[in-house]
Amino acid sequence: MSLLSASAEAAPKGRLQLSGLPRLARRHPLVFIGGGLLALLIILALAAPLYASDPLNLYPFKRLQPLSAEMWLGSDNLGRDVFARTAFGARISLLVGLTSAASTVLTGLLVGIIAGYNRRFDSIAMRIMDGLMSIPTILLALALVSLTGAGIGILIVAITITHTPGTARLVRSVVLGVRERPYVEAALCGGARLPKVLWRHILPSTIPALMIQSANLCASAIMTEAGLSFLGVGVPPEIPSWGNMISSSRLYLPIAPWSVFAPGICLAVTVLAVNLLGDGLRDLFDPRATRRR
């Protein structure tokens, strides 16, 4: 009888949670629009080998051909399929954006949560963060590329280093406001160890801010990767990337605009999806900001 009653109670609760999704979608449509569009882009990027041809194949006799049934978005100046290169280029942009955002959030969380709770570490760490904030991402990427060569890993490292200070300062400000709360002091007075207090009482307070920050970081990283690849210091030219596609085809814009518009539109849609998701998360976790606007 107890199992039957438990299942009977759990079923309405599950239906209630699912029935609340339409209401949440009406109140915060940007979360669902941006998140759904970003999820679709990720699925299309992962499934690129299933519907796109090899983006590295060269067909010199098919240079700068317009849209056709064989090449849906035409060909570039080397006869490569623009549709295939655009589909595979999404992998680079999303990989750099998501990985850079994740590594920046983890690094900034670690530095910020320790700095916000330890005054000695705070004075040292924040001065280091101030120094890193003064380094432009492009100059750091140029320096790293000159030492090790171009690559995705170098881009991620450069973006992470230059974007970590902002995340660390954000986490530190949240920790400074939470560590004086009565429940934190009560946990410490009750004999709870500091790592447990940080994990159970302080870390959850930083999650909403970090979710919003991660969306902003992802959009910034995608734009940074495209800009660096456009300048020739991003991924190698043979690897399809939206930035180097625009760079290599910009001279042929008057006679082959599709080779520039295809990666450019995809880049704009991706950044728009991430920004919509970030705005929706901000409205979801900070309703007062919505009322102030």
N, C-alpha and C positions, 0 to 999 in steps of 0.2 A: 504493500500500500504506500509506503514511503517513497519508493522509486516512481510509482505512478503519479503521486501527488507532486513530486519534484519536477517530473517531466511536464506535467500539466501547467505548473507555474512558470517553467522556463520558456515554453512555447509562446504564450502571450507576450512575455518580455521581449523575445526576439522579434516578434511581429511588430511590437511597439517601436523598437529601435529602427526597423526597416521603414516603418510608416513615417518616422520622423525625418527621413532623408529628403523627401520632396519639400518639406517645410524649410529644412536647412538650405536646400538648393535655391529656394525663393529668397531667403534672407541673405545668403552669401553666394550669389551666382558666379562671382569671379573665381572662387575656389574650384568650382566644378568645370567652368569653361577653361581656365588656365591649366588645371590639373589634367583634364581630359585631353586637351590638345597636346600637352607635353607627353602624356602617356602614349598617344597615337604616334607622335614623332619618334619616340623611343622604340616602339614596336616596328615601325617602318624601317628604322635604322638597323635594328637587329635582323630583320628579315630581308635586308637588301640583296643577299646572294640568291634569294628565291625568285625575285622578279626582275633583277637588273643584270646586265651583262658585265663582263670584266672591265673595270674602269681603266685598266692600264693598256688595253689593246690599242694599237696605233693603226689607223687606216689613212695614209697620206693622200690617197686618191679620193677621199671623201671629206676633205677639209672644208670647214665652214658651210656645211650643208644645212638647209633649213629643216624645220620640223617635218618628220615623215613617219610612216608606219614602222620603219626599221629603227630609226632613232627618234624617239618621241619628243625630245627637246633639242634636236639637231646635233651638230658636232662642233668641236672647237678648232683652233688653228692647226692642231696636229692630227685631226681626224678622230679624236676620242669622243665617245658617247657622252654627251653632257648630262643626260638623264642618269646614267650609271654613276658618273662621277659625283653628281649632286646627291644621289642616294647614299653612296658610300662616304661622301664628305660629311653627312650628318653624324656618322659614327665618331669622327674626329671631334667635331664641335661639342657633341653631347658628352663624349668621354672626358674631354678637357674641362668642360663646364661642371659636370657633376663631381668628378674626382677632385678638382681644385676646390670646389665648395665644401666637399666633405673633409678634405685634409685641412683646409683653413678653419673650419668650425671646430674640429677636434683639437688642433693646435691652439687656437684662440681660447677655447674652453679650458684647456689645461692651464694655460698661463693666467687667464683671467680669474679663474676660481681660486688659484693659489695666491695670486696677488691681492685679491679682494679680502682674503682672510689672514694673510701673513704680511704685516707692515714692513718687515725687513726685506722680504722678497719683493714687495710692491715697489719700493723706491728704486731697486735695481732693474726690475723687469720693465717698469714703465719708461725708464730712460732708454732702455734698449729698443722698446717699441717706438719711442719718439724718433730714434735714429733710423729705424726701418721705414717709418712713414715718409721720410724725406727722400727715399730712393724711388725714382720712377720705374714702373714695371718694364717699360721698353728698354731703358738703359741697363737694367739688371739682366734682362733676357739677352741683350746684345753681348754683355760681358760673359755670361755663361756659355752662350753659343760659340764665342771666340775661343773659349777654353776647351769645350767638350764636343762641339758640333751641334747642329740642329736636331731636334727630336721632341717628341711629345712629353717625355719626362722632364726635359729642361723647361718647357713651357709651364708645366704644372708646378715645378719647384719655384720658378720666378713669380708666378701668380700667387702662390701660397705665402711666400715670404713677404710680399708687399701688401697683401690683404689681411694678414694675421693681426697686425696692430689694432685695426678698427674693431675686429671681433673680440680681441682680448679686452679692449677698453669697454666694450658693451657688456661683456660678462662681468667684468670687475665692478661696473656701476650697479648691476643687479645684485651682486653679492654684497656690496657695501650696504645696500638698503635692506637686505634680508638677514644679515648676520646679527642684527640687533633686535630682531623680532623675539617676542616672549617665548614662542615654542622652541626656538633654537637655543636660547639660554636655559630653558627648562630641560632640554635634552642633555646639554652639557652638565648642568647641575645634577642630573640624574645618573651620571656616570657613563653616558654614551661616549664612545671614542670619536675623535675628530673625523677620521675617514667615514665612519657611519653617518655622522651628522651631515657631512658634505654630500654624501650619496643620497640620503633619504630626505633631507630637509632643504638643502640649498640648491642642489643640482636641478630638481624639478622646477624651481622658480626661473631658471634660465632657459628652459626648453622653448616656451613661446617666442621669446626674443630671438633665439637661435634659428628657429624655423623660418621666421621672416628674414633674418639676415642671410640664411643659406640661399633663399631664392634670389635675393639681390646679388649675392656673390656669384651664383651660377650665371646670371645674365651678364654680369661684368666680365666673368672669365671667358664666356663665349665671344663677346665683343673683343676682348683683348687678344684672344687666339686668332680671330679673323684679322685684326689689325696687324699683328706680328707676322702672320703668314703672308699678308698682302705686301709687307715690307721685305719679305724673303728671309726672315729670321725665325720663322715658326717651324712647321713640319717640312720635311724635304719636298721639293717640287713634284716629284713623281707620285707622292701620296696625295690622293684627292682630298682637298680641304676647301671649304667655301672661300676662305681668304685668298689662297693662292690661285683658285679658279678665277676669281675676279681680277686678280693682279695679272695673270697671264692673258686674259681675254680683253682687258680694258682698251688695248690699242685697236681692237677689231669691233668696237662698239657700233660704229656707223653701219657696218656691213653684216655683223652677226650679233645683234643685241641679245638674242636668247642665251648666248654663252655667259653673259654678265647678269641678266635679269633672273635666271633660274637660281643660281646660288644666292644672289642678293635677296630675293623674295623669301627663300627658305630661311636665311639668316634673320630677316626681319620678323617672320612668323614665329620662329623659335624664341627669340628674345621677347617678343610680345607675349607669348604663352607664359614664359617664366615670370615676367613682370605682372601679368594678370594674377597668377598664382600668389605672388608675393603681396600684392595689394589685397587680395581676398583673405589671406592669412592675417594680415594686419587688422583688417576689419573684424575678423573672427575673434582674435585674441585681445584686441584693444577697441571695444565699442566706443569708448570716449573719444578716440581720434575721429571716428566717423561722425559723431555728433558735433564735434568742433568744426568739421568741414561743412 
